[in-house]
């Protein structure tokens, strides 16, 4: 009787196990399986269904553990599909809550994949279809991807795109606020225009910065002369003021340009040279001509036109001119034409000076004053000669002799200008010698004998039978 009772309990347990394993829908209760497994330990007989029950329980627990892991952590889409397929082919699994969660997660991943494919399509194709991708839309996709916790190949592409866009934005914002070079700006603008998302504010700032810098570089290239070539041996120089103005202008631009560095170096070199030139000019005679010429030679390598350069040129010319004039004034065989030429040369030097008209007129040297003094003496003498020769009432021989003596006292060779006076004196001497007896007779008749030493010669008063124009003698 006891055995029959035990066998009855075992048969009843086995039937319940078979019913539980075949149950579907709400009747498929995993908890019931666990209770049946626990009840098996109370049975005196080990039924055959026990192993089947334990195998199913282990399989369910294993699947649920894997399902929970797939639901709670990021997993591959293929793992989701495998778990769902396994649940569909295994009793009890399809009725589990995890199964529904897996299906919903897989469905969300599928929908997200479609959105990703649409967002990641080529920019031209999207523009042709009239779609426009915005940064907020990409951020929403990224948030949904994180929330879905599914590893999608399109998701990897989205992450790479987001990383690229964020890096571009960081670089663009840095370029706007800091000092990039032209190449960096050009690359950022080019890369920004290729992005699937358009950032108008950043791009406009970059483009404005690049346009400003390129316009400045163009002005610099137009202003700064090109290097010497075989065809162009002479290099024009940009004015120092213009170069400083360009350098001041670029100081407000936050763009790193090699032209600015080169210009700053040139300006620094020019300013140092200008300082040394001014010191030399202020030193006056203490600065030797050789020192000034060395400074002038040094300026040839500075591609800048400076007023001090022209002043230095004029200073050197003036010193050479002064040296030549001193030699001229020491010599007595130089004609007045040489003095005039010196004065013309100095006036040319004066006009070459980069000064205003008033400053030019005030510029002079002692040698110029000395030259003008000598030339003034010559002009006064020439005017006296002109009046003597043109006097219709006649001019005394004494006056002519005084003109000759005065010419000899002027420190310049006036021999060519004295020829007319000397000719008059020579003719008078010849006539006087030829008419000595006549002169004596005239002196006796006028009661002036013995006063020959005080006689005077006059122009235009010769006897009618003598042709000694324009001089004769009179008592």
C-alpha positions in Angstrom: 0.0 0.0 0.0 2.8 2.4 0.8 4.6 1.6 -2.5 1.4 2.2 -4.4 1.0 5.5 -2.6 4.6 6.5 -3.5 4.2 5.4 -7.1 0.9 7.4 -7.3 2.7 10.5 -6.0 5.5 10.0 -8.6 3.0 9.5 -11.4 1.1 12.6 -10.4 4.3 14.7 -10.2 5.4 13.4 -13.7 2.0 14.3 -15.1 2.2 17.8 -13.7 5.8 18.2 -15.1 4.7 17.1 -18.6 1.7 19.5 -18.4 4.0 22.4 -17.2 6.5 21.7 -20.0 3.9 21.8 -22.6 2.0 24.8 -21.3 1.7 27.9 -23.4 0.7 31.5 -22.8 0.0 32.4 -19.2 0.0 28.8 -18.2 3.7 28.6 -19.1 4.9 29.5 -15.6 8.6 29.2 -14.9 7.9 29.5 -11.2 5.8 26.4 -11.5 8.8 24.6 -12.9 10.9 25.6 -10.0 8.3 24.5 -7.5 8.0 21.1 -9.3 11.8 20.8 -9.1 11.7 21.4 -5.4 8.9 18.9 -4.9 11.0 16.3 -6.7 13.4 16.2 -3.7 10.5 15.0 -1.5 9.7 12.0 -3.8 11.0 8.6 -2.8 11.4 7.7 -6.4 13.4 9.6 -9.0 11.2 10.1 -12.0 12.5 10.2 -15.5 11.0 13.7 -16.1 13.2 15.2 -13.4 16.3 15.4 -15.8 14.1 16.9 -18.5 12.8 19.5 -16.0 16.2 20.4 -14.7 17.6 20.7 -18.3 14.7 23.1 -19.2 15.2 25.1 -16.0 18.9 25.5 -16.7 18.2 26.5 -20.3 15.6 29.1 -19.2 17.9 30.5 -16.5 20.8 30.7 -19.0 18.7 32.5 -21.6 17.2 34.9 -19.1 20.7 35.8 -17.8 21.9 36.4 -21.4 18.8 38.4 -22.2 19.2 40.6 -19.1 22.8 41.3 -20.0 21.7 42.2 -23.6 19.0 44.5 -22.3 21.1 46.2 -19.6 24.4 46.6 -21.5 25.3 47.5 -25.1 25.2 44.6 -27.4 25.4 43.7 -31.0 22.3 43.6 -33.1 23.1 40.0 -34.0 23.1 39.0 -30.4 19.6 40.4 -30.0 18.4 38.5 -33.1 20.0 35.2 -31.8 18.2 35.6 -28.4 14.9 36.3 -30.0 15.3 33.3 -32.4 16.2 31.1 -29.5 13.2 32.2 -27.5 10.9 31.5 -30.5 12.2 28.0 -30.8 12.2 27.2 -27.0 9.1 26.6 -24.9 8.6 29.1 -22.1 11.2 31.6 -23.4 8.7 33.4 -25.7 6.5 34.0 -22.8 9.1 35.7 -20.7 9.1 39.5 -20.1 12.7 39.6 -21.3 11.5 38.3 -24.7 9.2 41.3 -25.2 11.9 43.7 -24.1 14.3 42.1 -26.5 11.8 42.5 -29.3 11.2 46.1 -28.5 14.9 46.8 -28.3 15.5 45.1 -31.7 12.6 47.1 -33.2 14.0 50.3 -31.9 17.4 49.4 -33.3 15.9 48.7 -36.7 14.1 52.0 -36.7 17.2 53.8 -35.6 19.2 52.0 -38.4 16.8 53.5 -41.0 17.2 57.0 -39.5 21.0 56.6 -39.4 21.1 55.5 -43.1 19.1 58.5 -44.1 21.3 60.9 -42.1 24.5 59.3 -43.3 23.7 59.4 -47.0 26.0 61.5 -49.2 25.5 65.3 -48.9 24.7 65.8 -52.6 22.1 63.1 -52.6 20.4 64.5 -49.5 20.4 68.0 -51.0 18.9 66.6 -54.3 16.1 65.0 -52.3 15.5 68.2 -50.5 16.5 67.0 -47.1 18.6 69.1 -44.7 20.6 67.7 -41.8 20.9 69.8 -38.7 23.2 69.5 -35.8 20.3 69.1 -33.3 19.0 66.2 -35.4 22.4 64.5 -35.2 22.6 65.0 -31.5 19.1 63.4 -31.2 20.3 60.5 -33.2 23.4 60.2 -31.0 21.2 60.3 -27.8 18.9 57.6 -29.2 21.9 55.5 -30.2 23.1 55.7 -26.6 19.7 54.9 -25.2 19.1 51.9 -27.5 22.4 50.2 -26.4 22.8 48.4 -29.7 26.1 48.2 -31.6 25.1 49.2 -35.1 27.6 49.6 -38.0 25.7 52.8 -38.9 26.1 53.8 -35.2 29.9 53.5 -35.5 29.7 55.7 -38.6 27.6 58.2 -36.7 30.0 58.3 -33.8 32.9 58.9 -36.2 31.0 61.7 -37.9 30.1 63.3 -34.6 33.7 63.1 -33.5 34.8 64.7 -36.8 32.2 67.5 -36.5 33.1 68.2 -32.9 36.8 68.4 -33.7 36.0 70.7 -36.6 33.9 73.0 -34.4 36.6 73.1 -31.7 39.2 73.9 -34.3 37.0 76.6 -35.9 36.1 78.3 -32.6 39.8 78.2 -31.7 40.7 79.8 -35.1 38.1 82.5 -34.6 39.4 83.5 -31.2 43.1 82.8 -31.6 45.8 83.3 -34.3 45.8 80.6 -37.0 47.8 80.7 -40.2 46.2 81.2 -43.6 46.6 77.6 -44.5 44.7 76.5 -41.4 41.9 78.9 -42.1 41.6 77.7 -45.7 41.6 74.0 -44.6 38.9 74.7 -41.9 36.7 76.5 -44.4 37.1 73.7 -47.0 36.4 71.0 -44.4 33.4 72.9 -43.0 31.8 73.3 -46.4 32.1 69.5 -46.9 30.4 68.7 -43.6 26.9 67.2 -43.8 25.8 69.8 -41.3 26.1 73.5 -42.1 27.4 75.9 -39.4 26.7 79.3 -41.0 27.9 81.5 -38.0 31.3 79.8 -37.6 31.9 79.6 -41.4 31.0 83.3 -41.9 33.5 84.3 -39.1 36.2 82.1 -40.6 35.5 83.4 -44.2 35.6 87.0 -43.0 38.8 86.4 -41.2 40.4 84.8 -44.2 39.1 87.4 -46.6 40.6 90.2 -44.4 43.9 88.4 -44.2 44.1 87.6 -47.9 43.2 91.2 -48.8 46.0 92.4 -46.6 48.5 89.9 -48.1 47.5 91.1 -51.6 48.1 94.8 -50.6 51.5 93.7 -49.2 52.4 91.9 -52.3 51.4 94.9 -54.4 53.3 97.3 -52.2 56.5 95.3 -51.4 58.8 94.9 -54.4 59.6 91.5 -55.8 63.1 90.1 -55.5 65.7 90.9 -58.0 65.8 88.7 -61.1 68.0 88.6 -64.2 65.5 90.6 -66.1 64.8 93.0 -63.3 68.1 94.0 -61.8 66.6 97.1 -60.1 64.2 96.5 -57.2 61.8 99.3 -56.3 61.3 100.0 -52.6 58.1 100.4 -50.6 57.8 103.6 -48.6 58.7 103.1 -44.9 55.5 104.9 -43.8 53.3 102.6 -46.0 55.1 99.5 -44.6 54.5 100.6 -41.0 50.9 101.4 -41.8 50.4 97.8 -43.2 52.2 96.4 -40.1 49.9 98.4 -37.8 46.9 97.3 -39.7 47.8 93.6 -39.5 48.4 93.8 -35.7 44.7 93.8 -35.2 44.2 90.6 -37.3 44.4 87.3 -35.5 46.0 85.5 -38.4 49.5 84.2 -38.5 51.1 85.2 -41.8 54.7 84.8 -42.9 54.4 88.2 -44.7 53.8 89.9 -41.3 56.8 88.3 -39.7 59.0 89.3 -42.7 57.6 92.8 -42.7 58.1 93.2 -38.9 61.7 92.1 -39.4 62.2 94.6 -42.2 60.6 97.4 -40.2 62.8 96.6 -37.2 65.9 96.6 -39.4 64.9 99.9 -41.0 64.2 101.6 -37.7 67.6 100.5 -36.4 69.2 101.9 -39.5 67.2 105.2 -39.3 68.3 105.6 -35.7 72.0 105.2 -36.6 71.6 107.6 -39.5 70.1 110.2 -37.3 72.9 109.8 -34.8 75.4 110.2 -37.6 73.7 113.3 -39.0 73.4 114.9 -35.5 77.1 114.2 -34.9 77.9 116.5 -37.9 81.6 116.6 -38.8 82.4 114.0 -36.3 80.8 111.4 -38.6 83.3 110.8 -41.4 82.3 110.6 -45.0 83.4 106.9 -45.1 81.0 106.2 -42.2 78.1 107.8 -44.0 78.9 105.9 -47.2 79.0 102.6 -45.2 75.5 103.4 -43.9 74.3 104.2 -47.5 75.7 100.9 -48.7 73.9 99.1 -45.9 70.6 100.6 -46.9 70.8 98.9 -50.3 69.8 95.6 -48.6 66.8 97.1 -46.9 63.7 97.0 -49.2 62.2 100.2 -47.8 62.2 103.7 -49.1 63.1 106.1 -46.2 63.4 109.8 -46.1 66.6 109.4 -44.1 68.0 107.5 -47.0 67.5 110.5 -49.3 68.8 112.8 -46.6 71.9 110.6 -46.3 72.4 110.7 -50.0 72.2 114.5 -50.0 74.5 114.7 -47.0 77.1 112.7 -48.8 76.7 114.7 -51.9 76.9 117.9 -49.9 80.1 116.8 -48.2 81.7 115.9 -51.5 80.5 119.2 -53.0 82.0 121.1 -50.0 85.3 119.4 -50.5 85.3 120.2 -54.2 84.4 123.9 -53.5 87.1 124.3 -51.0 89.7 123.1 -53.6 88.1 125.5 -56.1 88.3 128.5 -53.8 92.0 127.7 -53.1 92.8 127.8 -56.8 93.1 131.1 -58.7 92.9 129.6 -62.2 89.3 128.6 -62.1 86.8 130.5 -64.2 83.6 132.0 -62.9 81.7 129.4 -64.8 83.1 126.7 -62.5 81.7 128.7 -59.5 78.3 128.9 -61.2 78.3 125.2 -61.9 79.1 124.5 -58.2 76.1 126.7 -57.2 73.9 124.9 -59.6 75.1 121.5 -58.3 74.3 122.5 -54.7 70.9 123.8 -55.7 70.2 120.4 -57.3 71.3 118.7 -54.0 69.0 121.0 -52.1 66.0 120.2 -54.3 66.6 116.5 -53.9 66.2 116.7 -50.1 62.9 115.2 -48.8 62.0 118.5 -47.0 59.3 121.1 -47.5 60.1 124.3 -49.4 60.8 126.4 -46.3 63.2 123.8 -44.9 65.0 123.5 -48.3 65.4 127.2 -48.6 66.9 127.4 -45.1 69.5 124.6 -45.8 72.9 126.0 -46.7 76.6 125.6 -45.9 79.4 128.0 -45.4 81.0 127.2 -48.7 77.8 128.1 -50.6 77.8 131.5 -48.9 81.5 132.0 -49.8 80.8 131.0 -53.4 77.9 133.4 -53.6 80.1 136.1 -52.2 82.8 135.6 -54.9 80.2 135.3 -57.6 78.6 138.5 -56.3 81.9 140.3 -56.6 82.3 139.0 -60.1 78.7 140.2 -61.0 79.5 143.7 -59.5 82.7 143.8 -61.5 81.0 142.7 -64.7 78.3 145.4 -64.3 81.1 148.0 -63.9 82.7 146.8 -67.1 79.4 146.9 -68.9 78.7 150.5 -67.8 82.3 151.5 -68.7 82.1 150.1 -72.2 78.6 151.5 -72.8 79.3 155.0 -71.6 78.8 157.3 -74.6 80.6 160.3 -72.9 83.7 158.2 -72.6 85.5 156.4 -69.8 89.0 157.3 -68.5 91.9 155.0 -68.9 92.3 155.1 -65.1 88.9 153.6 -64.7 89.8 150.8 -67.1 93.0 150.1 -65.2 91.1 150.1 -62.0 88.8 147.4 -63.4 91.8 145.3 -64.3 93.2 145.7 -60.8 89.9 144.9 -59.3 89.6 141.7 -61.4 93.0 140.6 -60.2 91.8 141.0 -56.6 88.8 138.7 -57.1 89.8 135.1 -56.3 88.7 133.7 -59.6 90.2 133.7 -63.1 88.6 136.6 -65.1 91.1 136.7 -67.8 88.6 135.9 -70.5 86.2 138.5 -69.2 88.9 141.1 -69.1 89.9 140.8 -72.7 87.7 143.8 -73.9 89.2 146.1 -71.2 92.7 145.0 -71.9 92.1 145.6 -75.6 91.0 149.2 -74.9 94.1 149.8 -72.8 96.4 148.3 -75.4 95.0 150.4 -78.2 95.3 153.5 -76.0 98.9 152.7 -75.3 99.7 152.1 -79.0 98.0 155.3 -80.0 99.7 157.3 -77.3 103.1 156.0 -78.3 102.5 156.8 -82.0 101.3 160.4 -81.2 103.7 161.5 -78.6 104.6 164.8 -80.4 100.9 165.6 -80.9 100.2 165.0 -77.3 103.0 167.3 -76.3 101.9 170.0 -78.7 98.4 169.8 -77.3 99.7 170.1 -73.8 101.8 173.2 -74.6 98.9 174.9 -76.4 96.6 174.3 -73.4 99.2 175.4 -70.9 99.3 172.0 -69.4 102.9 171.0 -70.2 104.4 169.2 -67.4 101.1 167.7 -66.4 101.4 164.6 -68.6 101.4 162.4 -65.6 97.9 163.6 -64.7 96.4 163.4 -68.1 93.2 161.4 -68.6 91.9 159.3 -71.5 88.3 159.5 -72.5 86.2 157.3 -74.7 84.6 159.0 -77.8 86.9 162.1 -77.8 89.6 161.1 -80.4 90.7 163.5 -83.2 88.9 163.2 -86.5 92.0 162.1 -88.4 92.7 159.1 -86.1 90.7 155.9 -85.9 91.5 154.5 -82.4 88.0 153.6 -81.4 86.9 153.9 -78.8 89.8 155.6 -76.9 91.8 158.8 -77.4 93.7 161.0 -75.0 92.7 164.5 -73.9 94.4 167.0 -71.6 
